[in-house]
Amino acid sequence: MEMFANFVVLRPFMNENAKQNTLKGLFWNAVDRFGNQLVTAVVGVITARILNPDDFGVLAVLLIFMTISTTFVDSGLATSLVRSPKVDEQDYSSMFVFNLFVSVLLYAILFCVSPYIESFNGIDGLAVYARVLFLQLIIHSLGIVQYVKLLKKFAFKETARINVFAIVFSGSLVITLALLGFGVWAILLQPVLYSSFRTAMLWIWGDWQPNLFFSAKVLKRHLQFSLTFMAGSMLRKIFSDIYYSFIGKNFTLAQTGFYQQGNKWGEMPNLTISSIIQGTTLSTLAPIQDDYPRFLNACRKSMKTLGFVLFPVSLLAIAVGRPAIVFFLTDNWVNSILYFQLLCFAGIFISLTDLNVNFLNIKGKSTYTLWMELLKVVLAIGLLLGTYKHGILAIIYGQIVIRLVFFVASTCLSGKIYGYSFARQIHDLAGTFSSSLVAFGGAVAVFNYFGYVSTVLLLLLQSITFVTIYVLCSHIGKNEIWMELLQLLKSKLAKR
């Protein structure tokens, strides 16, 4: 992990202090994301083996309301504060008061409409589930300012520690509740418990206490950027949740549960990897956003690094999808295997698009990304209406088309704004993708020839084959990131 953090982005393009902040950020973001996803995966596997698909279907139906509400609470002000070179106590306090007010207001609205949500979906008890789940909004709002202050100080170690501890504590309680027979309540309480632990630790370790000062002038100064960012972020986040809600309305709870699990596990490897890089670039690329050559070079290095890890992890996950789900989640979830594989492939384009969007937001072009996200949601709804009668697979194929189209659209915007065109991005990613594709072919061949062996042995054989072929292809092709990694390894060994 430390080695990964030390070779990735921006080394040739930043001063020494900025480089150190970037390297530190990448390392602790990796600890944060991988630690978080590891615990989430363990909790997910255990709860999937205990609970039934209907329970996960209930959670899927409510996710769209949580996503929209949480985005309103964040309101883009956090990102505005992070990218602003100068902020003071008035900025922090105004943001705290505003976010708290919005969260209480939203919770009150959702509390009142919960019976209608239950009636619309036809799920008994959904109103009670919703009212408990939505408590996360208020709890989450109480810790946003503390988190922003830590990011502004490049305190990545503290944020990683807080996030990992919170997921460990909440995950342990969720597993306990599932084992004790609490059913759907176990997974519904997980977001609430996570936010509670996280907010408590942010108040303990964060360096800020609210004074309830509020300035409309200060708020207005940040809203110009934050409102368009918030709207774009909301549309981007609800993209998957629109499908949950629509499938939950038109298919059985069990089918919704299979889709939810397929999408959850399918997006996990892609989004974990991309979030590590994105979580760091927002803070570290902002200072060079007006230096076009340096900014472009840094973006290209970030994209190459993302592709070097993203493609092999995603294609390996697809290759081992069947034995992995059967082994970890049991035969009860066989119906989600194809969903998982297709959505994992679609997730590749999500990660590539999101990184482009991140670059555009750093450049202050949140209006462009807002329009792109708006068009994506409109197209998604149109395709949903045209495909749902043909089943869930048809819906997923529509998702893949949308994500591919908007990856191309995001590269066109990047090319227009700062010169990182579609052709350049394909050139930067082609070698890594080709190596991953060859390795994928090898892993699939192992599955076809050795499908009769035990599930564990098949997983090991496929994984070893994939990694071996990918490393060989990267070495023979002299992949830029791979060669830098080797050079770093040699220099570390020489020092010892």
GUZA-57477 format. One record per residue (C-alpha): x, y, z; residue in one letter. Coordinates in pm, whole numbers, padded with zeros to 5 digits, always signed. Layout:
N
XYZa;...
! end
This chain:
496
+00000+00000+00000m;+00276+00241+00090e;+00454+00157-00233m;+00137+00230-00429f;+00107+00566-00257a;+00463+00661-00340n;+00458+00615-00715f;+00120+00734-00830v;+00038+01092-00915v;+00203+01426-00976l;+00559+01372-00862r;+00720+01553-01156p;+00473+01839-01154f;+00453+01977-00799m;+00677+02138-00539n;+00813+01925-00258e;+00551+02022-00003n;+00265+01954-00244a;+00420+01621-00339k;+00438+01517+00024q;+00074+01613+00079n;-00027+01415-00230t;+00169+01107-00131l;+00039+01123+00225k;-00313+01174+00096g;-00294+00881-00144l;-00158+00649+00120f;-00412+00733+00389w;-00696+00750+00137n;-00598+00400+00030a;-00597+00284+00393v;-00934+00452+00442d;-01104+00316+00129r;-00960-00034+00133f;-01012-00068+00507g;-01367+00060+00473n;-01448-00168+00182q;-01285-00470+00345l;-01504-00436+00653v;-01807-00358+00435t;-01738-00671+00230a;-01708-00889+00541v;-02031-00747+00685v;-02200-00782+00347g;-02099-01146+00309v;-02212-01240+00661i;-02546-01058+00638t;-02612-01199+00289a;-02565-01550+00429r;-02803-01482+00720i;-03074-01260+00566l;-03288-01316+00259n;-03313-01118-00069p;-03639-00952+00042d;-03456-00774+00328d;-03205-00621+00087f;-03492-00526-00143g;-03641-00309+00135v;-03311-00122+00175l;-03278-00076-00202a;-03621+00090-00226v;-03523+00354+00034l;-03175+00431-00099l;-03286+00694-00349i;-03443+00905-00070f;-03127+00877+00141m;-02902+00972-00149t;-03102+01279-00246i;-03139+01396+00114s;-02773+01345+00206t;-02663+01541-00101t;-02889+01829+00004f;-02736+01823+00350v;-02381+01832+00209d;-02508+02096-00039s;-02168+02125-00207g;-02051+02368+00060l;-01799+02118+00192a;-01633+02091-00148t;-01643+02468-00188s;-01463+02513+00145l;-01201+02251+00056v;-01116+02413-00278r;-01126+02773-00143s;-00776+02905-00063p;-00892+03116+00233k;-01168+03034+00481v;-01227+03156+00836d;-01446+03086+01137e;-01743+03261+00979q;-01732+03022+00684d;-01725+02713+00904y;-01994+02832+01144s;-02229+02946+00867s;-02191+02612+00695m;-02264+02424+01018f;-02583+02620+01089v;-02704+02590+00731f;-02640+02215+00708n;-02807+02149+01044l;-03113+02351+00943f;-03142+02171+00607v;-03103+01826+00766s;-03375+01889+01028v;-03608+02031+00763l;-03552+01737+00529l;-03603+01484+00806y;-03932+01649+00901a;-04049+01634+00540i;-03944+01271+00496l;-04101+01177+00830f;-04434+01313+00708c;-04420+01151+00362v;-04302+00808+00486s;-04657+00663+00489p;-04695+00763+00124y;-04364+00594+00040i;-04499+00279+00206e;-04828+00301+00018s;-04658+00364-00317f;-04427+00062-00284n;-04681-00165-00115g;-04436-00285+00152i;-04576-00329+00503d;-04383-00141+00773g;-04179+00065+00523l;-04280+00395+00689a;-04125+00289+01020v;-03812+00161+00846y;-03781+00491+00659a;-03822+00712+00965r;-03542+00531+01147v;-03310+00519+00844l;-03357+00890+00772f;-03222+00982+01117l;-02882+00947+00954q;-02936+01286+00787l;-02928+01487+01111i;-02644+01282+01258i;-02437+01319+00940h;-02484+01698+00927s;-02331+01739+01273l;-01987+01621+01158g;-01941+01780+00815i;-01751+02089+00930v;-01513+01888+01147q;-01438+01666+00847y;-01373+01965+00618v;-01132+02117+00870k;-00933+01793+00881l;-00914+01785+00501l;-00801+02149+00489k;-00513+02057+00722k;-00428+01750+00509f;-00500+01540+00818a;-00558+01230+00606f;-00438+00995+00880k;-00704+01120+01121e;-00985+01097+00864t;-00879+00744+00770a;-00869+00639+01136r;-01214+00785+01202i;-01376+00628+00895n;-01226+00283+00951v;-01308+00277+01323f;-01666+00385+01247a;-01723+00109+00991i;-01567-00152+01222v;-01783-00054+01521f;-02104-00024+01319s;-02031-00340+01120g;-01976-00540+01437s;-02312-00429+01573l;-02486-00506+01243v;-02348-00861+01241i;-02457-00905+01603t;-02809-00783+01522l;-02830-01017+01222a;-02719-01315+01430l;-02974-01227+01697l;-03253-01244+01440g;-03331-00875+01386f;-03367-00935+01011g;-03404-00628+00792v;-03337-00398+01091w;-02975-00511+01092a;-02897-00365+00750i;-03129-00066+00791l;-02949+00043+01107l;-02600+00016+00955q;-02598+00367+00796p;-02737+00521+01115v;-02483+00346+01336l;-02196+00433+01102y;-02288+00803+01098s;-02328+00803+01476s;-01983+00655+01545f;-01819+00868+01277r;-01972+01195+01397t;-01885+01118+01759a;-01518+01060+01670m;-01507+01372+01452l;-01620+01575+01754w;-01366+01403+01978i;-01067+01431+01743w;-01174+01730+01533g;-01036+02073+01612d;-01357+02278+01609w;-01653+02371+01828q;-01961+02545+01682p;-02062+02897+01790n;-02388+02905+01586l;-02282+03222+01401f;-02452+03255+01061f;-02382+03497+00777s;-02599+03503+00465a;-02321+03695+00288k;-02068+03420+00357v;-02316+03153+00250l;-02394+03335-00075k;-02024+03354-00159r;-01997+02974-00156h;-02334+02896-00311l;-02236+03002-00663q;-02009+02701-00691f;-02178+02471-00442s;-02531+02472-00584l;-02429+02354-00929t;-02185+02108-00773f;-02459+01980-00540m;-02706+01934-00823a;-02451+01750-01038g;-02338+01537-00745s;-02697+01450-00658m;-02782+01345-01013l;-02464+01139-01030r;-02536+00964-00700k;-02903+00888-00765i;-02827+00728-01100f;-02806+00380-00943s;-03079+00454-00691d;-03326+00539-00967i;-03288+00180-01083y;-03337+00046-00730y;-03659+00240-00689s;-03791+00153-01035f;-03706-00217-01008i;-03851-00228-00656g;-04178-00090-00790k;-04206-00316-01097n;-04042-00641-00982f;-04058-00860-00673t;-03861-00780-00358l;-03647-01090-00419a;-03557-00975-00773q;-03481-00628-00637t;-03258-00788-00374g;-03067-00985-00637f;-03015-00668-00840y;-02911-00471-00530q;-02647-00727-00437q;-02522-00756-00794g;-02488-00379-00820n;-02340-00338-00472k;-02062-00592-00529w;-02024-00499-00896g;-01952-00133-00825e;-01737-00195-00518m;-01398-00265-00684p;-01432+00019-00934n;-01555+00287-00697l;-01309+00193-00422t;-01011+00241-00651i;-01133+00561-00814s;-01233+00716-00480s;-00877+00681-00351i;-00741+00895-00634i;-01036+01135-00645q;-01029+01186-00268g;-00673+01313-00299t;-00681+01506-00627t;-00952+01747-00508l;-00718+01884-00242s;-00386+01856-00424t;-00472+01959-00782l;-00660+02274-00681a;-00336+02478-00633p;-00220+02409-00993i;-00559+02439-01167q;-00452+02757-01352d;-00120+02613-01473d;-00247+02433-01783y;+00061+02224-01875p;+00117+02103-01519r;-00252+02043-01463f;-00285+01840-01784l;+00023+01632-01705n;-00104+01566-01354a;-00445+01461-01489c;-00285+01224-01739r;-00075+01065-01466k;-00383+01026-01246s;-00578+00864-01529m;-00295+00622-01612k;-00267+00524-01247t;-00641+00470-01221l;-00642+00251-01533g;-00342+00048-01416f;-00533-00067-01109v;-00894-00032-01225l;-00887-00253-01535f;-00720-00562-01386p;-00922-00551-01062v;-01252-00512-01248s;-01185-00778-01512l;-01051-01021-01249l;-01371-00968-01047a;-01579-01048-01356i;-01373-01358-01434a;-01408-01504-01084v;-01765-01379-01032g;-01939-01717-01032r;-01710-01911-00795p;-01667-01604-00571a;-02040-01544-00519i;-02115-01914-00470v;-01834-01944-00214f;-01889-01623-00019f;-02263-01563-00050l;-02380-01926-00106t;-02605-02066-00379d;-02891-01845-00257n;-02745-01560-00463w;-02672-01742-00790v;-02935-01528-00965n;-02724-01217-00900s;-02405-01348-01068i;-02474-01222-01421l;-02600-00892-01279y;-02275-00860-01085f;-02056-00928-01388q;-02237-00686-01619l;-02257-00411-01359l;-01890-00456-01271c;-01808-00394-01639f;-02036-00089-01641a;-01861+00034-01327g;-01537+00077-01522i;-01695+00361-01718f;-01839+00512-01398i;-01489+00541-01250s;-01334+00686-01565l;-01619+00936-01602t;-01607+01036-01237d;-01237+01112-01257l;-01300+01338-01558n;-01583+01507-01368v;-01351+01555-01072n;-01096+01730-01295f;-01368+01955-01440l;-01496+02047-01094n;-01144+02138-00985i;-01132+02372-01284k;-01454+02529-01153g;-01668+02393-01439k;-01942+02243-01225s;-02207+02390-01458t;-02084+02168-01742y;-02094+01857-01526t;-02441+01950-01400l;-02582+01956-01752w;-02411+01629-01831m;-02557+01461-01523e;-02902+01601-01599l;-02893+01459-01952l;-02774+01126-01815k;-03068+01096-01575v;-03315+01193-01850v;-03169+00931-02081l;-03169+00673-01800a;-03539+00728-01732i;-03616+00705-02104g;-03427+00378-02140l;-03584+00241-01824l;-03931+00300-01961l;-03831+00133-02285g;-03653-00171-02139t;-03813-00272-01809y;-04086-00478-01977k;-03810-00700-02117h;-03667-00781-01772g;-03381-00673-01548i;-03110-00782-01793l;-03246-00544-02054a;-03236-00265-01793i;-02870-00343-01718i;-02774-00339-02086y;-02930+00007-02100g;-02713+00113-01805q;-02399-00001-01985i;-02492+00202-02293v;-02556+00516-02085i;-02229+00485-01895r;-02028+00434-02212l;-02192+00733-02383v;-02124+00964-02091f;-01766+00850-02053f;-01714+00972-02410v;-01905+01293-02329a;-01688+01362-02022s;-01369+01319-02227t;-01501+01562-02487c;-01558+01821-02214l;-01212+01754-02070s;-01063+01803-02414g;-01247+02131-02461k;-01163+02275-02117i;-00800+02177-02063y;-00687+01959-02355g;-00731+01603-02224y;-00927+01474-02522s;-01094+01138-02586f;-00811+01032-02819a;-00547+01117-02557r;-00730+00929-02284q;-00776+00619-02500i;-00406+00634-02586h;-00314+00657-02216d;-00542+00367-02121l;-00504+00133-02419a;-00192-00054-02305g;-00323-00130-01957t;-00663-00235-02089f;-00504-00469-02347s;-00291-00636-02080s;-00597-00677-01857s;-00798-00824-02143l;-00531-01085-02217v;-00520-01177-01847a;-00900-01198-01842f;-00888-01446-02131g;-00644-01660-01935g;-00865-01660-01625a;-01173-01753-01829v;-00980-02038-01993a;-00894-02171-01647v;-01263-02159-01553f;-01361-02349-01867n;-01095-02620-01829y;-01097-02662-01451f;-01460-02587-01367g;-01494-02927-01204y;-01252-02854-00917v;-01358-02712-00579s;-01474-02351-00566t;-01180-02238-00353v;-00921-02403-00577l;-01088-02256-00887l;-01075-01908-00733l;-00705-01946-00657l;-00618-02085-01001l;-00806-01808-01182q;-00656-01534-00965s;-00297-01660-00994i;-00332-01700-01370t;-00475-01351-01411f;-00212-01176-01198v;+00076-01365-01363t;-00037-01280-01716i;-00107-00916-01627y;+00233-00865-01468v;+00410-01030-01762l;+00220-00818-02015c;+00293-00499-01818s;+00662-00584-01800h;+00701-00686-02162i;+00504-00382-02277g;+00707-00155-02044k;+00395-00003-01890n;+00484+00340-01750e;+00325+00289-01409i;+00462-00063-01375w;+00816+00050-01460m;+00794+00331-01204e;+00675+00082-00946l;+00971-00146-01018l;+01211+00148-00999q;+01069+00249-00665l;+01100-00106-00539l;+01463-00122-00648k;+01546+00208-00479s;+01384+00093-00153k;+01575-00237-00162l;+01900-00053-00234a;+01851+00170+00071k;+01808-00136+00290r;
! end
